Amino acid sequence: MSLLINDIKIKSITLKRNEKGELEVYGSYDIMSEKGTVVASQTFNGYSDNSVAITGDIKLSSEKTMETIRDELKKLIGLE
């Protein structure tokens, strides 16, 4: 019996700044079969995980996401 893997589903993404102020991105995803079932769950950019490079596009969109959330939180607590 063969199994065809044809997609992944992102489960979580965490954006974090390290001690140097650099953006770190890590998370988890499911590997999906052609029937839509989860074959495996894996993580990326953690200790001993698959590594995903933070390209310019990822960095820009991540920075924008963090900025938008910060702005919404400032509004929520009355700083704006």
PyMOL Python script that loads the backbone (N, CA, C, O; Angstrom):
from pymol import cmd

cmd.read_pdbstr("""\
ATOM      1  N   MET A   1       0.844  -1.179   0.000  1.00  0.00           N
ATOM      2  CA  MET A   1       0.000   0.000   0.000  1.00  0.00           C
ATOM      3  C   MET A   1       0.887   1.239   0.000  1.00  0.00           C
ATOM      4  O   MET A   1       1.795   1.362   0.822  1.00  0.00           O
ATOM      5  N   SER A   2       0.622   2.143  -0.913  1.00  0.00           N
ATOM      6  CA  SER A   2       1.428   3.363  -0.983  1.00  0.00           C
ATOM      7  C   SER A   2       0.671   4.540  -0.382  1.00  0.00           C
ATOM      8  O   SER A   2      -0.552   4.527  -0.240  1.00  0.00           O
ATOM      9  N   LEU A   3       1.437   5.534  -0.042  1.00  0.00           N
ATOM     10  CA  LEU A   3       0.874   6.732   0.575  1.00  0.00           C
ATOM     11  C   LEU A   3       1.412   7.937  -0.182  1.00  0.00           C
ATOM     12  O   LEU A   3       2.624   8.086  -0.340  1.00  0.00           O
ATOM     13  N   LEU A   4       0.528   8.781  -0.642  1.00  0.00           N
ATOM     14  CA  LEU A   4       0.934   9.979  -1.367  1.00  0.00           C
ATOM     15  C   LEU A   4       0.795  11.189  -0.450  1.00  0.00           C
ATOM     16  O   LEU A   4      -0.297  11.505   0.023  1.00  0.00           O
ATOM     17  N   ILE A   5       1.916  11.857  -0.208  1.00  0.00           N
ATOM     18  CA  ILE A   5       1.909  13.089   0.577  1.00  0.00           C
ATOM     19  C   ILE A   5       1.796  14.235  -0.414  1.00  0.00           C
ATOM     20  O   ILE A   5       2.602  14.344  -1.338  1.00  0.00           O
ATOM     21  N   ASN A   6       0.799  15.088  -0.226  1.00  0.00           N
ATOM     22  CA  ASN A   6       0.607  16.145  -1.215  1.00  0.00           C
ATOM     23  C   ASN A   6       0.432  17.547  -0.648  1.00  0.00           C
ATOM     24  O   ASN A   6       0.205  18.487  -1.410  1.00  0.00           O
ATOM     25  N   ASP A   7       0.533  17.715   0.681  1.00  0.00           N
ATOM     26  CA  ASP A   7       0.337  19.066   1.211  1.00  0.00           C
ATOM     27  C   ASP A   7       0.867  19.137   2.641  1.00  0.00           C
ATOM     28  O   ASP A   7       1.134  18.112   3.270  1.00  0.00           O
ATOM     29  N   ILE A   8       1.011  20.346   3.136  1.00  0.00           N
ATOM     30  CA  ILE A   8       1.289  20.567   4.548  1.00  0.00           C
ATOM     31  C   ILE A   8       0.278  21.581   5.067  1.00  0.00           C
ATOM     32  O   ILE A   8      -0.242  22.399   4.308  1.00  0.00           O
ATOM     33  N   LYS A   9       0.006  21.520   6.364  1.00  0.00           N
ATOM     34  CA  LYS A   9      -0.902  22.470   7.005  1.00  0.00           C
ATOM     35  C   LYS A   9      -0.151  23.092   8.176  1.00  0.00           C
ATOM     36  O   LYS A   9       0.257  22.393   9.103  1.00  0.00           O
ATOM     37  N   ILE A  10       0.028  24.413   8.127  1.00  0.00           N
ATOM     38  CA  ILE A  10       0.697  25.115   9.221  1.00  0.00           C
ATOM     39  C   ILE A  10      -0.234  25.122  10.431  1.00  0.00           C
ATOM     40  O   ILE A  10      -1.382  25.556  10.335  1.00  0.00           O
ATOM     41  N   LYS A  11       0.266  24.639  11.567  1.00  0.00           N
ATOM     42  CA  LYS A  11      -0.529  24.625  12.796  1.00  0.00           C
ATOM     43  C   LYS A  11      -0.258  25.842  13.655  1.00  0.00           C
ATOM     44  O   LYS A  11      -1.184  26.428  14.216  1.00  0.00           O
ATOM     45  N   SER A  12       1.013  26.228  13.763  1.00  0.00           N
ATOM     46  CA  SER A  12       1.327  27.392  14.588  1.00  0.00           C
ATOM     47  C   SER A  12       2.608  28.048  14.095  1.00  0.00           C
ATOM     48  O   SER A  12       3.502  27.389  13.564  1.00  0.00           O
ATOM     49  N   ILE A  13       2.671  29.348  14.281  1.00  0.00           N
ATOM     50  CA  ILE A  13       3.869  30.128  13.982  1.00  0.00           C
ATOM     51  C   ILE A  13       4.102  31.054  15.162  1.00  0.00           C
ATOM     52  O   ILE A  13       3.184  31.742  15.609  1.00  0.00           O
ATOM     53  N   THR A  14       5.320  31.073  15.664  1.00  0.00           N
ATOM     54  CA  THR A  14       5.679  31.957  16.762  1.00  0.00           C
ATOM     55  C   THR A  14       6.734  32.930  16.275  1.00  0.00           C
ATOM     56  O   THR A  14       7.745  32.522  15.704  1.00  0.00           O
ATOM     57  N   LEU A  15       6.503  34.216  16.497  1.00  0.00           N
ATOM     58  CA  LEU A  15       7.460  35.268  16.174  1.00  0.00           C
ATOM     59  C   LEU A  15       8.040  35.767  17.490  1.00  0.00           C
ATOM     60  O   LEU A  15       7.302  36.050  18.434  1.00  0.00           O
ATOM     61  N   LYS A  16       9.364  35.875  17.550  1.00  0.00           N
ATOM     62  CA  LYS A  16       9.995  36.256  18.801  1.00  0.00           C
ATOM     63  C   LYS A  16      11.276  37.028  18.499  1.00  0.00           C
ATOM     64  O   LYS A  16      11.936  36.772  17.492  1.00  0.00           O
ATOM     65  N   ARG A  17      11.624  37.963  19.361  1.00  0.00           N
ATOM     66  CA  ARG A  17      12.905  38.658  19.252  1.00  0.00           C
ATOM     67  C   ARG A  17      13.876  38.039  20.248  1.00  0.00           C
ATOM     68  O   ARG A  17      13.543  37.842  21.416  1.00  0.00           O
ATOM     69  N   ASN A  18      15.077  37.738  19.775  1.00  0.00           N
ATOM     70  CA  ASN A  18      16.083  37.185  20.681  1.00  0.00           C
ATOM     71  C   ASN A  18      16.779  38.317  21.437  1.00  0.00           C
ATOM     72  O   ASN A  18      16.405  39.482  21.302  1.00  0.00           O
ATOM     73  N   GLU A  19      17.783  37.972  22.226  1.00  0.00           N
ATOM     74  CA  GLU A  19      18.484  38.965  23.050  1.00  0.00           C
ATOM     75  C   GLU A  19      19.151  40.053  22.224  1.00  0.00           C
ATOM     76  O   GLU A  19      19.357  41.162  22.715  1.00  0.00           O
ATOM     77  N   LYS A  20      19.491  39.751  20.976  1.00  0.00           N
ATOM     78  CA  LYS A  20      20.126  40.726  20.078  1.00  0.00           C
ATOM     79  C   LYS A  20      19.110  41.574  19.330  1.00  0.00           C
ATOM     80  O   LYS A  20      19.488  42.449  18.551  1.00  0.00           O
ATOM     81  N   GLY A  21      17.816  41.323  19.559  1.00  0.00           N
ATOM     82  CA  GLY A  21      16.768  42.061  18.867  1.00  0.00           C
ATOM     83  C   GLY A  21      16.443  41.502  17.495  1.00  0.00           C
ATOM     84  O   GLY A  21      15.672  42.103  16.746  1.00  0.00           O
ATOM     85  N   GLU A  22      17.023  40.356  17.156  1.00  0.00           N
ATOM     86  CA  GLU A  22      16.771  39.738  15.854  1.00  0.00           C
ATOM     87  C   GLU A  22      15.482  38.924  15.894  1.00  0.00           C
ATOM     88  O   GLU A  22      15.142  38.325  16.914  1.00  0.00           O
ATOM     89  N   LEU A  23      14.780  38.914  14.778  1.00  0.00           N
ATOM     90  CA  LEU A  23      13.526  38.192  14.682  1.00  0.00           C
ATOM     91  C   LEU A  23      13.785  36.695  14.559  1.00  0.00           C
ATOM     92  O   LEU A  23      14.607  36.263  13.751  1.00  0.00           O
ATOM     93  N   GLU A  24      13.076  35.908  15.366  1.00  0.00           N
ATOM     94  CA  GLU A  24      13.122  34.454  15.268  1.00  0.00           C
ATOM     95  C   GLU A  24      11.712  33.967  14.936  1.00  0.00           C
ATOM     96  O   GLU A  24      10.725  34.472  15.469  1.00  0.00           O
ATOM     97  N   VAL A  25      11.638  32.986  14.054  1.00  0.00           N
ATOM     98  CA  VAL A  25      10.366  32.405  13.656  1.00  0.00           C
ATOM     99  C   VAL A  25      10.462  30.897  13.846  1.00  0.00           C
ATOM    100  O   VAL A  25      11.401  30.264  13.365  1.00  0.00           O
ATOM    101  N   TYR A  26       9.486  30.323  14.551  1.00  0.00           N
ATOM    102  CA  TYR A  26       9.430  28.872  14.659  1.00  0.00           C
ATOM    103  C   TYR A  26       7.981  28.432  14.771  1.00  0.00           C
ATOM    104  O   TYR A  26       7.098  29.245  15.043  1.00  0.00           O
ATOM    105  N   GLY A  27       7.741  27.158  14.562  1.00  0.00           N
ATOM    106  CA  GLY A  27       6.367  26.692  14.612  1.00  0.00           C
ATOM    107  C   GLY A  27       6.236  25.213  14.352  1.00  0.00           C
ATOM    108  O   GLY A  27       7.200  24.454  14.453  1.00  0.00           O
ATOM    109  N   SER A  28       5.002  24.812  14.010  1.00  0.00           N
ATOM    110  CA  SER A  28       4.719  23.405  13.754  1.00  0.00           C
ATOM    111  C   SER A  28       3.790  23.275  12.558  1.00  0.00           C
ATOM    112  O   SER A  28       3.066  24.205  12.203  1.00  0.00           O
ATOM    113  N   TYR A  29       3.831  22.092  11.945  1.00  0.00           N
ATOM    114  CA  TYR A  29       2.995  21.837  10.784  1.00  0.00           C
ATOM    115  C   TYR A  29       2.662  20.355  10.701  1.00  0.00           C
ATOM    116  O   TYR A  29       3.353  19.510  11.270  1.00  0.00           O
ATOM    117  N   ASP A  30       1.580  20.061   9.973  1.00  0.00           N
ATOM    118  CA  ASP A  30       1.172  18.683   9.704  1.00  0.00           C
ATOM    119  C   ASP A  30       1.493  18.344   8.251  1.00  0.00           C
ATOM    120  O   ASP A  30       1.322  19.175   7.359  1.00  0.00           O
ATOM    121  N   ILE A  31       1.954  17.133   8.024  1.00  0.00           N
ATOM    122  CA  ILE A  31       2.136  16.614   6.667  1.00  0.00           C
ATOM    123  C   ILE A  31       0.860  15.860   6.331  1.00  0.00           C
ATOM    124  O   ILE A  31       0.438  14.979   7.081  1.00  0.00           O
ATOM    125  N   MET A  32       0.241  16.207   5.201  1.00  0.00           N
ATOM    126  CA  MET A  32      -1.078  15.691   4.849  1.00  0.00           C
ATOM    127  C   MET A  32      -1.002  14.699   3.683  1.00  0.00           C
ATOM    128  O   MET A  32      -0.206  14.862   2.759  1.00  0.00           O
ATOM    129  N   SER A  33      -1.845  13.673   3.751  1.00  0.00           N
ATOM    130  CA  SER A  33      -1.951  12.703   2.664  1.00  0.00           C
ATOM    131  C   SER A  33      -2.937  13.213   1.619  1.00  0.00           C
ATOM    132  O   SER A  33      -3.620  14.217   1.822  1.00  0.00           O
ATOM    133  N   GLU A  34      -2.992  12.498   0.498  1.00  0.00           N
ATOM    134  CA  GLU A  34      -3.927  12.868  -0.566  1.00  0.00           C
ATOM    135  C   GLU A  34      -5.372  12.720  -0.112  1.00  0.00           C
ATOM    136  O   GLU A  34      -6.271  13.297  -0.725  1.00  0.00           O
ATOM    137  N   LYS A  35      -5.609  11.962   0.945  1.00  0.00           N
ATOM    138  CA  LYS A  35      -6.967  11.779   1.473  1.00  0.00           C
ATOM    139  C   LYS A  35      -7.317  12.817   2.536  1.00  0.00           C
ATOM    140  O   LYS A  35      -8.412  12.785   3.096  1.00  0.00           O
ATOM    141  N   GLY A  36      -6.388  13.740   2.817  1.00  0.00           N
ATOM    142  CA  GLY A  36      -6.641  14.793   3.785  1.00  0.00           C
ATOM    143  C   GLY A  36      -6.379  14.392   5.224  1.00  0.00           C
ATOM    144  O   GLY A  36      -6.778  15.105   6.145  1.00  0.00           O
ATOM    145  N   THR A  37      -5.720  13.270   5.433  1.00  0.00           N
ATOM    146  CA  THR A  37      -5.406  12.843   6.797  1.00  0.00           C
ATOM    147  C   THR A  37      -3.989  13.270   7.164  1.00  0.00           C
ATOM    148  O   THR A  37      -3.119  13.404   6.303  1.00  0.00           O
ATOM    149  N   VAL A  38      -3.781  13.478   8.447  1.00  0.00           N
ATOM    150  CA  VAL A  38      -2.465  13.872   8.944  1.00  0.00           C
ATOM    151  C   VAL A  38      -1.577  12.632   8.997  1.00  0.00           C
ATOM    152  O   VAL A  38      -1.908  11.640   9.647  1.00  0.00           O
ATOM    153  N   VAL A  39      -0.443  12.707   8.301  1.00  0.00           N
ATOM    154  CA  VAL A  39       0.498  11.604   8.270  1.00  0.00           C
ATOM    155  C   VAL A  39       1.536  11.771   9.379  1.00  0.00           C
ATOM    156  O   VAL A  39       1.945  10.797  10.012  1.00  0.00           O
ATOM    157  N   ALA A  40       1.955  13.019   9.607  1.00  0.00           N
ATOM    158  CA  ALA A  40       2.953  13.303  10.638  1.00  0.00           C
ATOM    159  C   ALA A  40       2.841  14.762  11.042  1.00  0.00           C
ATOM    160  O   ALA A  40       2.376  15.602  10.271  1.00  0.00           O
ATOM    161  N   SER A  41       3.271  15.049  12.255  1.00  0.00           N
ATOM    162  CA  SER A  41       3.372  16.428  12.739  1.00  0.00           C
ATOM    163  C   SER A  41       4.840  16.702  13.009  1.00  0.00           C
ATOM    164  O   SER A  41       5.536  15.874  13.596  1.00  0.00           O
ATOM    165  N   GLN A  42       5.311  17.874  12.576  1.00  0.00           N
ATOM    166  CA  GLN A  42       6.700  18.239  12.768  1.00  0.00           C
ATOM    167  C   GLN A  42       6.799  19.707  13.151  1.00  0.00           C
ATOM    168  O   GLN A  42       5.833  20.461  13.033  1.00  0.00           O
ATOM    169  N   THR A  43       7.983  20.102  13.613  1.00  0.00           N
ATOM    170  CA  THR A  43       8.241  21.494  13.953  1.00  0.00           C
ATOM    171  C   THR A  43       9.386  22.018  13.105  1.00  0.00           C
ATOM    172  O   THR A  43      10.137  21.250  12.504  1.00  0.00           O
ATOM    173  N   PHE A  44       9.507  23.342  13.067  1.00  0.00           N
ATOM    174  CA  PHE A  44      10.608  23.943  12.329  1.00  0.00           C
ATOM    175  C   PHE A  44      11.259  25.051  13.138  1.00  0.00           C
ATOM    176  O   PHE A  44      10.613  25.727  13.939  1.00  0.00           O
ATOM    177  N   ASN A  45      12.567  25.223  12.906  1.00  0.00           N
ATOM    178  CA  ASN A  45      13.416  26.247  13.507  1.00  0.00           C
ATOM    179  C   ASN A  45      13.571  26.134  15.020  1.00  0.00           C
ATOM    180  O   ASN A  45      14.015  27.088  15.659  1.00  0.00           O
ATOM    181  N   GLY A  46      13.226  25.024  15.592  1.00  0.00           N
ATOM    182  CA  GLY A  46      13.491  24.774  17.001  1.00  0.00           C
ATOM    183  C   GLY A  46      14.781  23.984  17.120  1.00  0.00           C
ATOM    184  O   GLY A  46      15.480  23.763  16.131  1.00  0.00           O
ATOM    185  N   TYR A  47      15.085  23.570  18.313  1.00  0.00           N
ATOM    186  CA  TYR A  47      16.281  22.767  18.549  1.00  0.00           C
ATOM    187  C   TYR A  47      16.164  21.454  17.777  1.00  0.00           C
ATOM    188  O   TYR A  47      15.203  20.709  17.967  1.00  0.00           O
ATOM    189  N   SER A  48      17.125  21.168  16.915  1.00  0.00           N
ATOM    190  CA  SER A  48      17.185  19.906  16.176  1.00  0.00           C
ATOM    191  C   SER A  48      15.988  19.708  15.235  1.00  0.00           C
ATOM    192  O   SER A  48      15.571  18.571  15.013  1.00  0.00           O
ATOM    193  N   ASP A  49      15.430  20.782  14.683  1.00  0.00           N
ATOM    194  CA  ASP A  49      14.286  20.715  13.764  1.00  0.00           C
ATOM    195  C   ASP A  49      14.717  21.010  12.338  1.00  0.00           C
ATOM    196  O   ASP A  49      15.876  21.323  12.065  1.00  0.00           O
ATOM    197  N   ASN A  50      13.740  20.898  11.433  1.00  0.00           N
ATOM    198  CA  ASN A  50      13.948  21.388  10.078  1.00  0.00           C
ATOM    199  C   ASN A  50      14.164  22.887  10.158  1.00  0.00           C
ATOM    200  O   ASN A  50      13.524  23.572  10.956  1.00  0.00           O
ATOM    201  N   SER A  51      15.063  23.394   9.336  1.00  0.00           N
ATOM    202  CA  SER A  51      15.392  24.815   9.385  1.00  0.00           C
ATOM    203  C   SER A  51      14.788  25.549   8.193  1.00  0.00           C
ATOM    204  O   SER A  51      14.958  25.138   7.045  1.00  0.00           O
ATOM    205  N   VAL A  52      14.085  26.632   8.476  1.00  0.00           N
ATOM    206  CA  VAL A  52      13.507  27.484   7.443  1.00  0.00           C
ATOM    207  C   VAL A  52      14.211  28.832   7.530  1.00  0.00           C
ATOM    208  O   VAL A  52      14.171  29.492   8.568  1.00  0.00           O
ATOM    209  N   ALA A  53      14.854  29.240   6.439  1.00  0.00           N
ATOM    210  CA  ALA A  53      15.567  30.516   6.430  1.00  0.00           C
ATOM    211  C   ALA A  53      14.581  31.673   6.470  1.00  0.00           C
ATOM    212  O   ALA A  53      13.524  31.628   5.840  1.00  0.00           O
ATOM    213  N   ILE A  54      14.936  32.703   7.213  1.00  0.00           N
ATOM    214  CA  ILE A  54      14.101  33.900   7.281  1.00  0.00           C
ATOM    215  C   ILE A  54      14.544  34.819   6.149  1.00  0.00           C
ATOM    216  O   ILE A  54      15.501  35.581   6.288  1.00  0.00           O
ATOM    217  N   THR A  55      13.835  34.736   5.028  1.00  0.00           N
ATOM    218  CA  THR A  55      14.153  35.552   3.862  1.00  0.00           C
ATOM    219  C   THR A  55      13.624  36.970   4.056  1.00  0.00           C
ATOM    220  O   THR A  55      12.919  37.260   5.024  1.00  0.00           O
ATOM    221  N   GLY A  56      13.974  37.837   3.128  1.00  0.00           N
ATOM    222  CA  GLY A  56      13.497  39.217   3.191  1.00  0.00           C
ATOM    223  C   GLY A  56      11.987  39.308   3.228  1.00  0.00           C
ATOM    224  O   GLY A  56      11.439  40.115   3.978  1.00  0.00           O
ATOM    225  N   ASP A  57      11.291  38.487   2.425  1.00  0.00           N
ATOM    226  CA  ASP A  57       9.829  38.505   2.397  1.00  0.00           C
ATOM    227  C   ASP A  57       9.238  38.062   3.728  1.00  0.00           C
ATOM    228  O   ASP A  57       8.297  38.679   4.228  1.00  0.00           O
ATOM    229  N   ILE A  58       9.786  36.995   4.305  1.00  0.00           N
ATOM    230  CA  ILE A  58       9.291  36.516   5.595  1.00  0.00           C
ATOM    231  C   ILE A  58       9.537  37.572   6.666  1.00  0.00           C
ATOM    232  O   ILE A  58       8.666  37.844   7.493  1.00  0.00           O
ATOM    233  N   LYS A  59      10.719  38.159   6.647  1.00  0.00           N
ATOM    234  CA  LYS A  59      11.052  39.164   7.653  1.00  0.00           C
ATOM    235  C   LYS A  59      10.135  40.380   7.549  1.00  0.00           C
ATOM    236  O   LYS A  59       9.639  40.867   8.565  1.00  0.00           O
ATOM    237  N   LEU A  60       9.904  40.875   6.334  1.00  0.00           N
ATOM    238  CA  LEU A  60       9.029  42.040   6.150  1.00  0.00           C
ATOM    239  C   LEU A  60       7.604  41.753   6.596  1.00  0.00           C
ATOM    240  O   LEU A  60       7.005  42.560   7.307  1.00  0.00           O
ATOM    241  N   SER A  61       7.055  40.621   6.191  1.00  0.00           N
ATOM    242  CA  SER A  61       5.675  40.325   6.567  1.00  0.00           C
ATOM    243  C   SER A  61       5.562  40.039   8.059  1.00  0.00           C
ATOM    244  O   SER A  61       4.554  40.381   8.679  1.00  0.00           O
ATOM    245  N   SER A  62       6.582  39.417   8.641  1.00  0.00           N
ATOM    246  CA  SER A  62       6.572  39.163  10.089  1.00  0.00           C
ATOM    247  C   SER A  62       6.651  40.466  10.870  1.00  0.00           C
ATOM    248  O   SER A  62       5.932  40.651  11.851  1.00  0.00           O
ATOM    249  N   GLU A  63       7.520  41.364  10.437  1.00  0.00           N
ATOM    250  CA  GLU A  63       7.626  42.677  11.094  1.00  0.00           C
ATOM    251  C   GLU A  63       6.307  43.424  11.006  1.00  0.00           C
ATOM    252  O   GLU A  63       5.888  44.046  11.982  1.00  0.00           O
ATOM    253  N   LYS A  64       5.643  43.377   9.856  1.00  0.00           N
ATOM    254  CA  LYS A  64       4.363  44.054   9.672  1.00  0.00           C
ATOM    255  C   LYS A  64       3.300  43.434  10.589  1.00  0.00           C
ATOM    256  O   LYS A  64       2.499  44.152  11.187  1.00  0.00           O
ATOM    257  N   THR A  65       3.297  42.109  10.694  1.00  0.00           N
ATOM    258  CA  THR A  65       2.350  41.428  11.580  1.00  0.00           C
ATOM    259  C   THR A  65       2.566  41.860  13.021  1.00  0.00           C
ATOM    260  O   THR A  65       1.609  42.175  13.729  1.00  0.00           O
ATOM    261  N   MET A  66       3.816  41.874  13.454  1.00  0.00           N
ATOM    262  CA  MET A  66       4.111  42.282  14.831  1.00  0.00           C
ATOM    263  C   MET A  66       3.722  43.744  15.067  1.00  0.00           C
ATOM    264  O   MET A  66       3.203  44.082  16.130  1.00  0.00           O
ATOM    265  N   GLU A  67       3.967  44.595  14.098  1.00  0.00           N
ATOM    266  CA  GLU A  67       3.603  46.018  14.211  1.00  0.00           C
ATOM    267  C   GLU A  67       2.088  46.175  14.317  1.00  0.00           C
ATOM    268  O   GLU A  67       1.605  46.959  15.134  1.00  0.00           O
ATOM    269  N   THR A  68       1.347  45.449  13.511  1.00  0.00           N
ATOM    270  CA  THR A  68      -0.116  45.527  13.524  1.00  0.00           C
ATOM    271  C   THR A  68      -0.663  45.060  14.865  1.00  0.00           C
ATOM    272  O   THR A  68      -1.549  45.704  15.428  1.00  0.00           O
ATOM    273  N   ILE A  69      -0.151  43.955  15.379  1.00  0.00           N
ATOM    274  CA  ILE A  69      -0.599  43.452  16.680  1.00  0.00           C
ATOM    275  C   ILE A  69      -0.254  44.442  17.783  1.00  0.00           C
ATOM    276  O   ILE A  69      -1.068  44.685  18.673  1.00  0.00           O
ATOM    277  N   ARG A  70       0.952  45.017  17.731  1.00  0.00           N
ATOM    278  CA  ARG A  70       1.346  46.013  18.728  1.00  0.00           C
ATOM    279  C   ARG A  70       0.385  47.203  18.695  1.00  0.00           C
ATOM    280  O   ARG A  70      -0.062  47.670  19.742  1.00  0.00           O
ATOM    281  N   ASP A  71       0.071  47.688  17.503  1.00  0.00           N
ATOM    282  CA  ASP A  71      -0.842  48.819  17.380  1.00  0.00           C
ATOM    283  C   ASP A  71      -2.228  48.493  17.934  1.00  0.00           C
ATOM    284  O   ASP A  71      -2.844  49.324  18.601  1.00  0.00           O
ATOM    285  N   GLU A  72      -2.715  47.291  17.660  1.00  0.00           N
ATOM    286  CA  GLU A  72      -4.024  46.886  18.169  1.00  0.00           C
ATOM    287  C   GLU A  72      -4.014  46.770  19.687  1.00  0.00           C
ATOM    288  O   GLU A  72      -4.977  47.163  20.344  1.00  0.00           O
ATOM    289  N   LEU A  73      -2.936  46.237  20.247  1.00  0.00           N
ATOM    290  CA  LEU A  73      -2.829  46.151  21.705  1.00  0.00           C
ATOM    291  C   LEU A  73      -2.758  47.526  22.354  1.00  0.00           C
ATOM    292  O   LEU A  73      -3.350  47.744  23.411  1.00  0.00           O
ATOM    293  N   LYS A  74      -2.036  48.459  21.728  1.00  0.00           N
ATOM    294  CA  LYS A  74      -1.958  49.820  22.269  1.00  0.00           C
ATOM    295  C   LYS A  74      -3.338  50.462  22.296  1.00  0.00           C
ATOM    296  O   LYS A  74      -3.683  51.159  23.250  1.00  0.00           O
ATOM    297  N   LYS A  75      -4.134  50.228  21.240  1.00  0.00           N
ATOM    298  CA  LYS A  75      -5.504  50.753  21.210  1.00  0.00           C
ATOM    299  C   LYS A  75      -6.347  50.105  22.297  1.00  0.00           C
ATOM    300  O   LYS A  75      -7.121  50.778  22.976  1.00  0.00           O
ATOM    301  N   LEU A  76      -6.194  48.800  22.457  1.00  0.00           N
ATOM    302  CA  LEU A  76      -6.980  48.036  23.413  1.00  0.00           C
ATOM    303  C   LEU A  76      -6.745  48.509  24.846  1.00  0.00           C
ATOM    304  O   LEU A  76      -7.686  48.566  25.638  1.00  0.00           O
ATOM    305  N   ILE A  77      -5.499  48.848  25.189  1.00  0.00           N
ATOM    306  CA  ILE A  77      -5.207  49.261  26.567  1.00  0.00           C
ATOM    307  C   ILE A  77      -5.206  50.786  26.726  1.00  0.00           C
ATOM    308  O   ILE A  77      -4.852  51.301  27.786  1.00  0.00           O
ATOM    309  N   GLY A  78      -5.608  51.510  25.659  1.00  0.00           N
ATOM    310  CA  GLY A  78      -5.791  52.951  25.761  1.00  0.00           C
ATOM    311  C   GLY A  78      -4.545  53.808  25.564  1.00  0.00           C
ATOM    312  O   GLY A  78      -4.524  54.965  25.983  1.00  0.00           O
ATOM    313  N   LEU A  79      -3.525  53.271  24.944  1.00  0.00           N
ATOM    314  CA  LEU A  79      -2.334  54.071  24.681  1.00  0.00           C
ATOM    315  C   LEU A  79      -2.437  54.876  23.392  1.00  0.00           C
ATOM    316  O   LEU A  79      -1.572  55.707  23.111  1.00  0.00           O
ATOM    317  N   GLU A  80      -3.459  54.646  22.625  1.00  0.00           N
ATOM    318  CA  GLU A  80      -3.704  55.420  21.399  1.00  0.00           C
ATOM    319  C   GLU A  80      -5.151  55.797  21.305  1.00  0.00           C
ATOM    320  O   GLU A  80      -5.557  56.451  20.344  1.00  0.00           O
TER     321      GLU A  80
END
""", "prot")
cmd.dss("prot")
cmd.show_as("cartoon", "prot")
cmd.util.cbc("prot")
cmd.orient("prot")
